[in-house]
Amino acid sequence: MLGIHPIGQRALEAVLPGYGNDARYRRIVTNLRDAARYGITTIVEPQNGIDDLERFTAVKKEFDDDLLVGGEVAHRAG
């Protein structure tokens, strides 16, 4: 599974103010609004873990039908 391990996630949240869930959510919304303003139609974020899908679902609700949000979670076999 790609993404940051939950232990690493909690460690980063403890020392980096911009790494908490609320800050990350706001950053996603801001970046998507900027992308839409400039006509960007596709954004790829390859380092998301399964926990990030909930965050992207919430972002999608904020944008109603103006935004297509797709997600992919990779699993390395073995």
RODREN-986450 format. One record per atom (N, C-alpha, C): x, y, z; residue in one letter. Coordinates in steps of 0.1 Angstrom, whole numbers, plus 5000, padded with zeros to 4 digits. Atoms other than C-alpha are relative to their C-alpha. Layout:
REM RODREN-986450
X, Y, Z, A .
...
REM end
This chain:
REM RODREN-986450
5008, 4988, 5000, M .
5000, 5000, 5000, M .
5009, 5012, 5000, M .
4993, 4987, 5001, L .
5014, 5034, 4990, L .
4994, 5009, 5010, L .
5005, 4990, 4990, G .
5011, 5063, 5014, G .
5008, 4999, 5013, G .
4993, 5000, 4988, I .
5024, 5071, 5048, I .
4994, 4991, 5010, I .
5005, 5009, 4990, H .
5022, 5046, 5075, H .
4993, 5008, 5011, H .
5007, 4993, 4990, P .
4998, 5056, 5103, P .
5009, 5005, 5011, P .
4991, 4995, 4990, I .
5026, 5059, 5128, I .
5008, 5012, 4996, I .
4993, 4988, 5005, G .
5045, 5082, 5106, G .
4991, 5012, 4998, G .
5010, 4989, 5001, Q .
5013, 5102, 5099, Q .
4998, 5007, 5013, Q .
5002, 4994, 4987, R .
5008, 5108, 5136, R .
5012, 5008, 5004, R .
4988, 4993, 4997, A .
5044, 5117, 5141, A .
5001, 5014, 4993, A .
5000, 4988, 5008, L .
5042, 5143, 5113, L .
4990, 5010, 5005, L .
5011, 4991, 4995, E .
5009, 5158, 5126, E .
5004, 5006, 5013, E .
4995, 4995, 4987, A .
5026, 5162, 5160, A .
5010, 5012, 4999, A .
4989, 4990, 5001, V .
5054, 5184, 5147, V .
4998, 5010, 4989, V .
5002, 4991, 5011, L .
5041, 5200, 5115, L .
4986, 5006, 5000, L .
5013, 4994, 4999, P .
5012, 5224, 5119, P .
4992, 4998, 4987, P .
5007, 5001, 5012, G .
5003, 5221, 5082, G .
4997, 4986, 4996, G .
5002, 5014, 5003, Y .
5001, 5183, 5083, Y .
4988, 4994, 5006, Y .
5012, 5006, 4994, G .
4970, 5178, 5103, G .
4989, 4998, 4990, G .
5011, 5004, 5010, N .
4938, 5165, 5087, N .
4993, 5013, 4995, N .
5007, 4988, 5004, D .
4921, 5200, 5086, D .
5008, 5007, 4990, D .
4991, 4993, 5009, A .
4951, 5216, 5070, A .
5002, 4993, 4987, A .
4999, 5008, 5013, R .
4955, 5188, 5044, R .
4987, 5001, 4992, R .
5013, 4999, 5007, Y .
4918, 5190, 5036, Y .
4999, 5014, 4993, Y .
5001, 4987, 5005, R .
4919, 5228, 5031, R .
5010, 5002, 4988, R .
4990, 4999, 5011, R .
4951, 5225, 5009, R .
4994, 4993, 4988, R .
5006, 5007, 5011, I .
4933, 5199, 4987, I .
4990, 5009, 4993, I .
5010, 4992, 5006, V .
4903, 5222, 4982, V .
5006, 5012, 4993, V .
4993, 4988, 5006, T .
4925, 5253, 4975, T .
5007, 4996, 4987, T .
4993, 5005, 5012, N .
4946, 5233, 4950, N .
4990, 4997, 4989, N .
5010, 5003, 5010, L .
4915, 5220, 4932, L .
4993, 5012, 4994, L .
5006, 4988, 5005, R .
4899, 5254, 4930, R .
5010, 5008, 4990, R .
4990, 4994, 5009, D .
4932, 5268, 4915, D .
5001, 4993, 4987, D .
5000, 5008, 5012, A .
4933, 5240, 4890, A .
4988, 5003, 4991, A .
5012, 4997, 5008, A .
4898, 5246, 4879, A .
5000, 5014, 4994, A .
4999, 4986, 5005, R .
4904, 5283, 4875, R .
5009, 5001, 4988, R .
4991, 5000, 5011, Y .
4933, 5276, 4852, Y .
4997, 4989, 4989, Y .
5004, 5010, 5010, G .
4914, 5249, 4832, G .
5007, 4987, 5001, G .
4993, 5013, 4999, I .
4934, 5220, 4845, I .
4989, 4989, 5003, I .
5010, 5010, 4999, T .
4912, 5189, 4842, T .
5004, 4987, 5007, T .
4995, 5012, 4995, T .
4934, 5161, 4855, T .
5011, 5003, 5010, T .
4990, 4999, 4990, I .
4954, 5159, 4887, I .
5003, 4986, 5005, I .
4996, 5013, 4995, V .
4973, 5128, 4897, V .
5008, 5002, 5013, V .
4993, 5000, 4987, E .
4984, 5123, 4933, E .
5003, 4985, 5003, E .
4997, 5014, 4999, P .
5001, 5089, 4934, P .
5004, 4995, 5014, P .
4995, 5005, 4987, Q .
5011, 5087, 4971, Q .
4989, 5000, 5010, Q .
5011, 5000, 4990, N .
4977, 5084, 4988, N .
4999, 4986, 5006, N .
5004, 5013, 4993, G .
4969, 5057, 5013, G .
4985, 4999, 5001, G .
5015, 5003, 4999, I .
4935, 5041, 5019, I .
4993, 5011, 5008, I .
5006, 4990, 4992, D .
4928, 5067, 5046, D .
4997, 5013, 4993, D .
5002, 4988, 5007, D .
4930, 5095, 5021, D .
4987, 5000, 4992, D .
5012, 5001, 5008, L .
4900, 5082, 5002, L .
4988, 5008, 5006, L .
5010, 4993, 4992, E .
4877, 5096, 5029, E .
5001, 5015, 4998, E .
4998, 4986, 5002, R .
4892, 5130, 5026, R .
4996, 5005, 4986, R .
5004, 4996, 5014, F .
4888, 5131, 4988, F .
4985, 4999, 4998, F .
5014, 5001, 5000, T .
4852, 5120, 4992, T .
4994, 5012, 5005, T .
5006, 4988, 4994, A .
4845, 5149, 5015, A .
5003, 5012, 4991, A .
4997, 4989, 5009, V .
4862, 5173, 4990, V .
4991, 5000, 4988, V .
5009, 5002, 5011, K .
4841, 5159, 4962, K .
4986, 5006, 5003, K .
5013, 4995, 4996, K .
4809, 5168, 4982, K .
5000, 5015, 5000, K .
4999, 4985, 4999, E .
4821, 5204, 4986, E .
4999, 5006, 4986, E .
5000, 4995, 5014, F .
4825, 5208, 4948, F .
4987, 4996, 4992, F .
5012, 5005, 5007, D .
4791, 5192, 4940, D .
5003, 4992, 4987, D .
4997, 5007, 5012, D .
4791, 5181, 4904, D .
5010, 5007, 4991, D .
4991, 4992, 5008, D .
4816, 5206, 4892, D .
5014, 4993, 4998, D .
4987, 5006, 4999, L .
4845, 5182, 4898, L .
4999, 4985, 4999, L .
4999, 5014, 5000, L .
4854, 5147, 4889, L .
5012, 4996, 5008, L .
4990, 5005, 4991, V .
4874, 5131, 4917, V .
5002, 4985, 4999, V .
4997, 5015, 5000, G .
4890, 5097, 4911, G .
5011, 4997, 5008, G .
4989, 5004, 4992, G .
4912, 5078, 4933, G .
5005, 4986, 4997, G .
4995, 5013, 5002, E .
4934, 5048, 4931, E .
5009, 4996, 5012, E .
4991, 5005, 4989, V .
4951, 5027, 4958, V .
5007, 4988, 4994, V .
4991, 5011, 5006, A .
4980, 5005, 4947, A .
5004, 4991, 5012, A .
4995, 5010, 4990, H .
4990, 4973, 4965, H .
5011, 4993, 4993, H .
4989, 5007, 5005, R .
5023, 4958, 4959, R .
4999, 4985, 5004, R .
5001, 5015, 4997, A .
5021, 4920, 4956, A .
5013, 4995, 5006, A .
4988, 5006, 4994, G .
5044, 4900, 4977, G .
5003, 5005, 5013, G .
REM end
